[in-house]
Amino acid sequence: MFEALATTIDDLDIPVDGDALEEALFLRDRLDAKISQAVGRFEVTNEYDTAEGCPTMATWLRVKGRMTAHDAQRMAKTAGRLGHLPILQTAWLDGSLSGGHVAAVVANLNDRTAPLFQSDEDNLVRVLGELDVAGAVVAMKAWAAHAKEIVDHGHDGEPDPDRSAHLSPTLSGGRLDANLEPDAFHAAQAALRLAMGNKTDDDDRTPAQRRHDALAEIFTHFLDHQHDHKGGRHRPHVNITIGLEELTSGRGQGCFDDGTPITADVARRLACDANIHRVITRADGTVLDYGRSTRTIPAPLFQALCIRDKGCRFPGCDRPAHRTDGHHVAEWIAHRGPTNLRNLVLLCRYHHGVVHRPGWTIELQPDATVIITTPDGRKRRSQPVDRRALAA
């Protein structure tokens, strides 16, 4: 089937003609509907995690579909919504509605209002089918405002689901979107006005560019003047107690300081990059000696690791260095693996857990290439971002 489709695409020569281009776009839209349906079905299987080690369907789409993070997130969101809107999905599949109509619907639904759309789906889809995409956008915005009033009625004091902010990476930097409550909006408006200042004659920036620069100044001001984190590597602090035998064997369990149990294999993962205290106790638990804290990966070495790896080295992952841990390829606990650049890679918290799962292995080559082997024997590679840092 896919070979025939590939051959058809290879042989396709779209004429330089408006009608032909319109027909090609229509057929592409129907293919998009098929793909969206398949994405929704695939997500239900959870294979994006169990077989590929991807934390979300959007991550799988970004890696396997070679998509931007924004497009992958949008496709995953659309497929998830359509899984509960069969009439809308069918209308897209048969061409009665376009992907633009579907996007207008998905953009104006949230978890609280979606059941209202579902309850009147047949009628709403019929109405949308009589409108062009621009009209559908207007109609859905009006419907969303009315739906919000309905779901908010009788729920005074509950959190507003429209209070949200999203910061996402893009190909050229990042995008910040927010839905602000009235007090937050007026605070943001006042802060931006002060940060923007008065426009001078030699300032040729647009208003949007001035707001951008003012936001950057506000963020930088906070970082320069906050007192909670003084720099360095201040990670969330949790205390875990576990016996040496359990830690080295990976069997058994320890506990957090509130008594919550933690398995030995999870403790081993956390110990890859943590402060370690040696504690000697009597059989009854009385502490005889409490050793000085030792960092498993010292800060200067971690900084060199950041320079080399730039971020998570799991193939396809784009999490930056400040969201990663250092992972000992040859474990320092069980195998006495050294703590140096030849035995360390950066992994985000999620993928750090993946490589500690049974059946997964990770290798670090002399040229800093990372090779991940999945439980079914498939190998995936990750090349270092900056080979100049290998000499660090």
N, C-alpha and C positions, 0 to 999 in steps of 0.2 A: 504493500500500500504506500509506504513512505518513499520507496524507490520510484514508484510511478509518479508520485507527487513531485519529487525532486526532478525527475525527467521533464515533467510538464513545465515546471518553473524554469528549468534550463532552456527549454525550447520556446518559452513564451517571449514574444516580441510585441510589446504594447504599442499600438500605433500612436503617433502624435496627433491625437484626436480627442476632443473633450468627451464625447460619448463613450469612447473606448476606455478612457481613464476613469470615468465615473463608474462604469461596469466593473473594472478591476478593483476599485476601492470598495464597491459593494460586496464583491466576493471575498476580499481580504477581511472585511468586517465580519462576514459569516464564519470565516475560518477563526477569527479571534474569539467568536462566541463558542466554537467547538473547543478551542484551547482552554478557555476559561472554565468550561464545564469539566474538562479533564483535570485541570488544576484543583478544582473543588473536590473531585473524587479522589485524587491522589493525596490530598491533605488529610482526608479521613483515615487513610491507611497508616499514617504516621511514619511512612518509610523515609521521608526526608530526614528524620532523626535517626531511626534505627539502622538504616543502610548507609547513610551519607554523613552522619554526624553534624547535621545542620540544626540549629535550635528552633528555627521557624520555617514555615513554607516560603516566606518572603526571602529568607536567606538562601534557600535552595534555588529559588527563581533567579536571584541575583548571580549566584555562582554558575549554575547549570544553564540558565537561560541567557547568560552574558548580558544582564540588564543593569541599569542604574538602580541604586537603592530605592529611589523614589518610584520608578516604574514597577519594580518588583513588589514594593509594598502596596501600590495601587492595584496590581493584578491580584495579589493574594486577598486583599480586602474585598474586591469585587466578587471573586470566586466564592468567598465565604458567605457574603450576603446572598448571592444568587442560589446558594444551596438551600436557602429557606424561602426563596421566592420563585417557585417553579413556573408560574405563568409568565413572569417577566423574563425568565431565562428562555422559555420556549419562544417568546416573541422575538428575542434577539437571535436565536438559532434559526428561525424560519425567515428572518429578514423583515418582519413587521416593524420592529424597532431597531435602531442602530446602537452602536457602542456609545455614541454621544448621549442618547436617551438614557441608557443604562448608567452612564457616569453621572448624569444629573440626579438620578434616583439615589445612587449609592452615596454621593456627596452630601445628600440632605437627610440621611438616616443615621440614627445612633441606636444603641441597644434599647433605649426606652421607647423610642418612637417606631422602631421597626415592626413591633406587633400590630400597631395601628395600620400600617401599610399592608401588612399581610392579611388583615381582616377584610380589607376592601380592595385586594390586589386586582381582581378581575376588572372592576370598574375603573380603577386608576390606570391600569395598563391600556385599556380602551381609550381613555381620554388622552393619554400621552401619545398614542398612536396617531391622533388627529393633529398633533402639533409638530413643528420642526424642532430642531435641537434647542435653538434659542428660546422658543416658547416653552419647551419642556423645562429648561433651567428656571425660568420665571415661575412657572406653575409649581415646581417642586419647592422652590424657596418659600412661596406662599403656603403651600401645604405644610412644610416643616415648621413654620411659625405658628400655624394653627395647632399642629400636633403637639408642639411644645407647651402651649397653653393648656391643652387637655391633660397631658401627663403631669404637669406641674400643679394642677388644681388639687387642693387637699394635701399637698406635700410641702407646706411651708417649713422652712428650716432645714430641709434636706439639701445636700450638696448639689449644685447645678452641674449636670454633665457637660454643659457647654463651656465650663471654666477649664481651659486647657491651653497648653503650649507645646509646640513641637519644634525641635531643632534637629535638622537632618542634613547630612553631607550631600553635596551636589558635585557635578564634574568640575565646577569652577570655584567651589568654596563651600558654602552652606546656605540653608534656608531656614528662617525663623518664622513660624506662624503661631498666632495666639488668638484665643477668644477670651476677652477680658470681662470680668464683672465690673459694674460701674465704678466702684471705689478704686479698683486696680487700673482701670482705664484713665481716670482722672489723675492718678498718681503718675502713670507712665507719660501722660500728656504734659504734666508739669515738669517732670524730669527731663524729657526730651527738649522742651522749650528752653530750659536753663542750659542744658548741654549744647544746644545748637547756637545760642547767643544771637546777636544781631548780624545780619548778612552785610558784609562789607562790599565795597565797589569792585574789588579785585577778586571776589569769590565767585567763580564761574560754575560752582556745583549746582546741580538741580536740587529741588527740595527733598526728593527721595534720597539722593546721595548725602545730603546734609544730615538727614535722619539716620542713615546708616552709620555715618561717622560719629554721630552723637551717641548711638547705642554702643558702639565699640568703646567710646570714652567712658560711658557709665559702667560697662562690664570691667574695664581695666581699673577704674577707680575702686570698685569693690574689692578686686583682687589685691590691689596695693594697700588697702586699708583694713581688710578683715584681719581678725586676730585668732581665729579658731585653728588655722593651719599655718605654721610658720615656714613652710617649704619642706624640702626633703621628701621622704617617703612616709607620709602619715596615712597608714591604712586603717580601716575600721578595726577596732581592737576587740578581740574575743579571746577568752581564756579556755584552753582545752587541756584536760588532764588525762594522760593515757600511760599505761605501763610500757616499759622499754620492750619487753618481749612482744606485746601486742603490736607496737609500732613497727618493729623490725619484721615481724612475720606477716603483717597485714591481716591478721585474724583477731577476732574479738572486738572489743569496743572500749572507748573512753567516754568522757562526758564534758559538757560545757560547765561553766562555773555555777549555773543554776541547777545542775543535775541532769539536764537533758542529754540523753545518750547520743554518741556519734560513733559510727563504725570506724574500724581501724584503717580501712582503705581510704576513706574520706580524710581522716587525720593525716595519713601519709601525703595526700595531695596538698593539703594546707601547709604541711611542714616543708614542702619544696621551697617556699619563699615566706619565711616567718621569723619571728624572734623565738628562740628556744631557751628555756630554763632547764637546768638539771636539778631535779628534786629527789632527795633521798629520804625515805620514810621508814618507820618501823612497820611491822606487820599489822599493827592496829591503826595505821594511818598517821601517826605522829610524825611531823616533819623534823628530820634531823639536820638537813642541809638544803639550802635553796641557792643554787648557783646563779651567777650573774648572767643577764640576758646576752645571748649571742645571736647576731643576725646571720641567717643561713646564706644570704646573698648580700654582701656589703653594698652600701649606696654607690660608691665609685664604680664597682663592677656592674651594678644594675644600669648605671648611666651609659657605660660602654655598650652594654647589651641593647639599650634603647637606640643608640647611634647605629648599631649594625642592623637590627631587625626592624626598627621603625614602628612595629605593631605586632599583632598576633601573627604567628608564622603558620598557623593551620591553613592549608591550601584553600584559597577563596575567601578567607576571613578578612574584613577590613577594619577591625577594631584597633584604635590607636594605642600607642605604648602606655599611656596613663591609665588604660583600662585592662592592663595585662599583669600577669605574674611571671616570675622566672621559673622555668621548669628544668629540673635536672634530668637529662636524657637517660643517663645511667644513675639510678636513684642513689642518693648519698646515704640513705638510711640502710637499705638492705644490701646494696652492692658497693658501698663506699665510693660512689661516683664523685669525682672532683668538682669543686665549685670554681669553674673557670669558663671562659668563652667557648672552649671546645666541647663543653658538656652542658651548655645552657641555651635555651631558646625562650622567647617570649610567647606566651599563650594567654588568650583571654580566659576569664573565669569559666566560661562554658566549655571551650575546647580543652582547657586544662583537665576538666572532668572527663571529657571524651577519651583522651589518651590514657587515662587511668582505668578505663573500663576493660574488662576481660576481652582478649582477642585483638585489641588495638595496640599497635607498636609505633614508635617514633624513632627515627634515626637522624643524626646530624652529620653530614659529610664534611670533610676538611675544607671545602669551599663554601661552607655554611648553607648548602642546600639541605632542606628538610624533606624527608621522605616519610609519609604516613602510610601504614599498611592497615587496611580495614580487616574486620574479622573474616571476610570471605576471600582474602588474599590480594585484593586490588591495591595497587600502589599509587599514591598521589604525591606530587612534588611541589615544593614552594622554594623559589629562588630568592636569595637575599636581595633586598631593595638596593643597597649601596655596597658594592663589592669593595670600595675603597676603605670601608671600615673594618675589613677582615683582619687588618694588621693591628687593630687596637688591642 
